[in-house]
Every structure is written in C-alpha cells, then in structure tokens.
Amino acid sequence: GIDPFTGYQLSATLKGHDQDVRDVVAVDDSKVASVSRDGTVRLWSKDDQWLGTVVYTGQGFLNSVCYDSEKELLLFGGKDTMINGVPLFATSGEDPLYTLIGHQGNVCSLSFQDGVVISGSWDKTAKVWKEGSLVYNLQAHNASVWDAKVVSFSENKFLTASADKTIKLWQNDKVIKTFSGIHNDVVRHLAVVDDGHFISCSNDGLIKLVDMHTGDVLRTYEGHESFVYCIKLLPNGDIVSCGEDRTVRIWSKENGSLKQVITLPAISIWSVDCMSNGDIIVGSSDNLVRIFSQEKSRWASEDEIKGELRSGC
C-alpha cells in the first residue's frame, strides 16, 4: 500500500520577536498570533506573504495566548498574573480592552471554547471566565497548573494538568476524578479528543491517549527524547506534538505510529497550533514562528527551506 501521507514542509518563517516565542494560536487560515518573552503580542497576516504587527507591548514576559472567536479578541497572559484582551487589529500603544484579574502567579495557559476562557497558572489554580467574570476557581492541585481545557461547558466539565504529575476532571469547581500514574513527571499539556477521551503529554517524554471515564491509558506515543511541551489535534485527527528535543512530530490517529519528525534549529519548541487547512504553526526558543504545510503550493522555496533548516533535519 502506498502511504498517502505527504510530509509537512516549511511554508513560512515569521521574524519579529526578540526572545522566545512561548505560545502561538491560529486565528484563521490567514492570521496567526504569537506571544513572547519579549512582552509583545504579534498578529501575523498573510496577504501574498506573512507580515507581522505588534498589537500589544507589556512589561515582563508573556506565556500564553488564545483567540476569542466570538468577540474577535486576542487574550494573553504571563508573568504579571493578569489576562488581557485586545482586538485583533489593536496597535501597541493602546491599553487592553479588558483585563481579567484573579491569578496570583504566572498565567501559563489560556484556551477559548464554548464562549468561555479557561486559564492555568503557577498559582496552582485554573480559572474559568465568561463575559469578563470569574465563573469557577479550580483549586485542588498542589503544584502549577500547566494546562486547562473545557471538556463541555454545557455540563461544566473541565480538565487540568499539573506539575504535581496528576490530571484532574472537574464538574463545576469540584474534582470528580483524579488521574494519577498516567505520567511520572510534570504533565504539560492536554488535548480533548471527545467527551470520553483526552491526550496528555509530559516531561516524561511520553504522550498518552486516556479514557476519561475509566482512566485507562489506551495508547502511548513514544519517540520524543525530552520534555513534551504541547500537543494538538490536526483537523484529520492526527496528533502534532513538540518539545525540548528540537522536534515537531506528527502521529497517526489510526495506530499511533510516528509519521514525521521535523527537527528545528532551536533548543525548545514551546508550542504548536493547527489551522483549519491543516497547516501547523510552531513557536520556539530561537524567537521565530514557523508555519509548515502539506500543501505543495504553500511550501517555501527550496533555498528558503535549506537555509532555514540547515542545522535541523
């Protein structure tokens, strides 16, 4: 059988940040936002090429960003403990449109879904926000909450991942299940597959597919050689992951096999996100945002690819 999988190739390199790009988010297929330790939020728009504008400049490093598609706002958080929201086409001198205050530590994750924002922080809590107000304070972990996701807002179910090595399932602000022993190190990131399954990744280098009801590990994805920082589901159901081993990896949804390894000339590959067209956005410690595509018409020229990844694969 011929594998129909076309590997991902570099599509674009977005240059502008002065320090690590800690988080990226797909706004749509022609817009991407990124946040960096340099304190800026940048919006990148593709006309015939990708161009970036600074939509916010703050004090202290930024760690997390998400896009509220209903209000068309970028929400971002970091060291100053606040979550700020700016319109997509804000200019860097403007004050944020609104600010969510409540965390006592670095805001290390943000996610928007079902009309709500959920944040995770070094203060050991996750918080659920709607219409600018705190709805639930999720407090039960005994170390940083590295990621938090909405499972279903209609059922008020949430999932959190922590440096205490556990994952917790919440209903309202109560823990209804604690998953321990899935990972034997810090749990960094989660992806909700459906209302019965999630994927988690960890500093133990492993990615796990877990049954939310039983806690059983249904599949282990092995291959990363160091911490795995981020995982996302591609539109076709495959998984993309990145980590401290300089790689972005694509895994098959069918059998969990490794389909592709993209090695980058950066130490830490901090975050990935996916566009609806299947392209992948990557933020890393070399201050760059990169976009990879399976669509040949969107590939960079061979010279660009060689120059850009010469110290990688």
Order of alpha helices (4+ residues) and beta strands (2+ residues): beta-beta-beta-beta-beta-beta-beta-beta-beta-beta-beta-beta-beta-beta-beta-beta-beta-beta-beta-beta-beta-beta-beta-beta-beta-beta-beta-beta-alpha
